[in-house]
């Protein structure tokens, strides 16, 4: 029996029924092969998930086989795991002012898109990058141009793949630390590539937005809706924060254990304007089982229908 048949013919693991109508998941390991992430996600209690399609800290790409993609797709169908988000390599900086580095970044991003299409992923999540050595406006323009160059002759619409621009923590030279910068990139890319947004709760907080107080969260979501459009936020990265509001320090914490607390996530998960979105944690694994506990923590916050 082939490995594909062995995996697909095995009975699904037993687990308690899902207690939520929301799409809730976590960034899942691809150790042993990218296709194994789907099985892991299901066993962790997810109905959506995010992965890297290759090593996040190496330029050398991970080659996918048709067999791996077939297994991944069959498992996703079996377990109703959707959407699948691919997070791009951390080395990619599409705003780089160094020609050699920018060329490598564009090539690497194209590889990410190609693998996402092979895996039938719905989303590819991108940190726009650092504009050090140029102006912020030049950096935003360079990112848009780099994405345009990277996707030439690739039909993302046919593959139903959307590029998601993720907001960042607002460090000195980073792009997309404000909703306005996310919106500018979306506007530059519309008509060129299917594009939307991914909003990270930790990044929102450390960039300076108030989402902890009820009034602050209402104002922040109203601002996000006016600038980006809540309907355009397809994925929420649900991460508590270790650092203070406005610190610019990107330090993720377990759900309900950081500066945000459970109420932030309860409000997001139960907001009727966000029912179309996937909620995916990128929380640390300090002890065995932390991934399962963070998924469970999010699921408990959803009101029963």
C-alpha positions in Angstrom: 0.0 0.0 0.0 1.3 3.5 -0.9 1.9 6.1 1.7 -1.0 8.1 0.3 -3.4 5.1 0.5 -2.2 4.3 4.0 -2.9 7.9 5.2 -6.2 8.3 3.4 -7.6 4.9 4.2 -6.9 5.1 7.9 -9.9 6.0 10.1 -10.1 9.6 11.3 -9.1 10.1 15.0 -11.9 10.3 17.5 -12.4 13.7 19.1 -15.3 15.6 20.6 -17.6 17.5 18.2 -16.8 21.1 17.4 -18.5 23.5 19.7 -18.3 26.5 17.4 -19.5 27.7 14.1 -16.5 29.9 13.6 -13.4 28.9 11.6 -10.8 28.6 14.3 -7.3 27.2 14.0 -3.6 27.6 14.6 -0.3 27.8 12.7 0.6 24.1 12.4 4.0 22.3 11.9 4.9 20.8 8.6 7.5 18.5 10.2 7.8 15.2 8.3 6.1 16.7 5.2 3.7 19.5 4.5 0.8 17.1 4.1 1.1 16.1 7.8 0.0 19.5 8.9 -3.6 18.8 7.9 -3.8 15.7 10.2 -2.2 17.7 13.0 -4.6 20.6 12.6 -7.6 18.2 12.8 -6.2 16.5 15.9 -5.7 19.9 17.6 -9.4 20.7 17.1 -9.0 23.1 14.2 -11.3 23.6 11.3 -8.9 26.1 9.6 -5.1 26.3 9.8 -2.0 28.1 8.6 1.4 26.6 7.6 4.8 27.5 6.1 5.2 25.9 2.8 9.0 25.7 3.3 11.5 26.6 6.0 10.7 30.2 7.1 14.3 31.1 7.6 16.1 29.7 4.6 16.3 30.8 1.0 16.4 27.2 -0.4 12.8 26.3 -1.2 11.0 23.1 -0.2 10.0 21.1 -3.3 6.5 19.7 -3.1 5.5 16.5 -4.9 2.1 15.9 -6.5 1.7 13.1 -4.0 2.1 15.5 -1.0 -0.4 18.0 -2.5 -2.9 15.2 -3.2 -2.7 13.9 0.4 -3.1 17.4 1.8 -6.1 18.2 -0.4 -7.8 14.9 0.4 -7.3 15.3 4.2 -8.6 18.9 4.0 -11.7 17.6 2.4 -12.1 14.8 4.8 -11.8 17.0 7.8 -13.5 20.2 6.4 -10.3 22.2 7.0 -10.8 25.6 5.3 -9.4 28.0 4.6 -5.8 27.1 4.4 -3.4 30.1 4.8 0.3 29.9 3.8 2.5 32.3 5.7 5.5 33.5 3.6 9.2 33.1 4.5 10.4 35.6 7.1 13.4 36.4 4.9 11.3 37.9 2.2 11.5 41.7 2.1 9.7 43.0 -1.0 10.6 46.6 -0.1 14.4 46.1 0.0 16.6 48.8 -1.5 19.4 46.3 -2.2 19.0 45.0 -5.8 20.5 41.6 -5.2 18.4 41.0 -2.1 15.2 42.3 -3.7 15.7 39.9 -6.6 16.0 37.0 -4.2 12.9 38.2 -2.3 10.8 38.4 -5.5 11.9 35.0 -6.6 11.2 33.5 -3.2 7.7 35.1 -3.1 7.0 33.7 -6.5 7.9 30.3 -5.2 5.6 30.8 -2.2 2.7 31.6 -4.6 3.5 28.6 -6.8 3.4 26.2 -3.8 0.2 27.9 -2.5 -1.4 27.2 -5.8 -0.2 23.6 -5.8 -1.7 23.1 -2.3 -5.0 24.8 -3.3 -4.6 27.3 -0.5 -7.1 30.0 -0.2 -4.7 32.6 1.2 -1.0 33.6 1.2 -0.1 35.9 4.1 2.7 38.5 3.5 4.6 40.9 5.8 5.3 43.8 3.4 8.8 44.3 4.7 11.3 47.0 5.7 11.8 50.3 3.7 15.2 51.1 5.4 17.2 53.3 3.0 14.1 54.8 1.3 10.9 56.7 2.3 7.9 54.9 3.5 6.0 55.9 0.4 8.8 54.5 -1.8 8.7 51.3 0.2 5.0 50.8 -0.3 5.4 51.4 -4.1 8.3 48.9 -4.2 6.3 46.2 -2.5 3.4 46.6 -4.9 5.8 46.5 -7.9 7.6 43.5 -6.4 4.4 41.5 -6.0 3.3 42.5 -9.5 6.7 41.2 -10.9 6.5 38.0 -8.8 3.1 36.9 -10.0 3.6 37.4 -13.8 2.0 34.5 -15.8 0.5 33.0 -12.6 -3.2 32.9 -12.5 -4.1 33.4 -8.9 -7.8 34.0 -9.6 -8.1 30.6 -11.3 -6.5 29.0 -8.3 -8.8 31.0 -6.0 -5.7 32.3 -4.1 -5.8 35.7 -2.4 -2.7 37.6 -1.2 -3.3 38.9 2.3 -1.3 42.0 3.5 -0.7 41.6 7.2 -0.5 44.6 9.5 2.8 44.8 11.4 3.9 45.9 14.9 5.0 49.3 13.7 8.8 49.1 14.2 10.8 52.0 12.8 11.2 50.9 9.2 8.5 48.3 8.9 5.6 48.8 6.5 1.9 48.3 7.3 2.1 49.4 10.9 -1.0 51.4 10.4 -4.4 50.5 8.8 -3.8 53.3 6.3 -0.6 51.6 5.0 -2.4 48.3 4.7 -5.2 50.1 2.7 -2.7 51.8 0.4 -1.1 48.5 -0.5 -4.5 47.0 -1.2 -5.4 49.9 -3.4 -2.1 49.7 -5.3 -2.7 46.0 -6.0 -6.4 45.9 -6.8 -6.9 44.8 -10.4 -3.5 43.2 -10.5 -3.8 40.4 -8.0 -6.6 39.1 -5.7 -5.8 40.9 -2.5 -7.3 41.4 1.0 -6.0 41.9 4.6 -4.8 39.8 7.6 -5.0 41.6 10.9 -2.9 40.5 13.8 -4.3 41.4 17.3 -0.9 41.6 18.9 0.4 43.8 16.2 -2.6 46.1 16.4 -2.0 46.5 20.2 1.7 47.1 20.1 1.4 49.5 17.2 -0.7 51.7 19.5 -4.3 51.0 18.8 -6.6 50.4 21.8 -8.4 47.1 21.5 -8.5 46.3 25.3 -11.2 48.7 26.5 -14.7 48.2 25.1 -14.8 51.8 23.8 -11.3 51.6 22.3 -12.1 48.3 20.5 -15.3 49.8 19.1 -13.4 52.8 17.8 -10.5 50.7 16.4 -12.9 48.4 14.6 -14.8 51.4 13.2 -11.5 52.9 12.0 -10.4 49.6 10.5 -13.8 49.3 8.7 -13.6 52.8 7.3 -10.0 52.5 6.1 -9.6 48.8 5.1 -13.2 47.4 5.3 -14.0 44.7 7.8 -15.3 42.6 4.8 -11.7 42.7 3.4 -10.2 41.2 6.6 -10.2 37.5 5.7 -8.0 36.3 8.5 -7.5 37.4 12.0 -4.2 36.3 13.7 -5.4 35.8 17.2 -2.4 36.4 19.4 -2.3 37.8 22.9 0.6 40.2 23.6 3.5 40.2 26.1 4.3 43.9 25.6 2.5 47.1 26.4 0.3 49.0 24.0 2.4 51.2 21.6 5.7 49.4 22.5 6.2 48.2 18.9 7.5 44.9 20.4 6.1 41.9 18.5 6.0 39.3 21.3 3.1 36.8 21.1 1.5 35.4 24.2 -1.0 32.6 24.9 -4.7 33.5 24.6 -6.0 35.3 27.7 -2.6 35.3 29.3 -1.2 38.6 28.1 -2.0 42.3 27.9 -5.1 41.7 25.8 -7.0 39.2 27.8 -9.9 37.0 26.9 -12.5 39.8 26.3 -10.7 41.0 23.2 -11.0 37.6 21.5 -14.5 37.1 22.8 -15.6 40.3 21.1 -13.9 39.5 17.8 -15.2 35.9 17.6 -18.8 37.0 18.3 -18.9 40.1 16.1 -21.5 39.5 13.4 -19.5 41.6 10.9 -16.6 39.1 11.1 -18.4 35.8 10.5 -16.7 35.4 7.1 -13.2 35.5 8.6 -10.9 32.7 9.8 -9.4 33.1 13.3 -5.9 31.6 13.5 -3.6 31.6 16.5 0.2 32.0 16.2 0.8 31.5 19.9 4.0 30.1 21.3 4.5 26.5 22.4 6.3 26.8 25.7 5.0 23.4 27.0 3.6 20.4 25.2 0.0 20.9 24.5 0.0 24.6 24.3 -1.2 24.6 20.7 -4.2 22.5 21.6 -4.9 24.6 24.7 -4.9 27.9 22.7 -7.3 26.5 20.1 -9.6 25.3 22.8 -9.3 28.7 24.6 -10.6 30.5 21.4 -13.4 27.9 20.9 -14.7 28.4 24.4 -15.1 32.1 23.8 -17.6 31.6 21.0 -21.2 32.0 22.1 -23.4 29.0 21.4 -25.7 29.5 18.5 
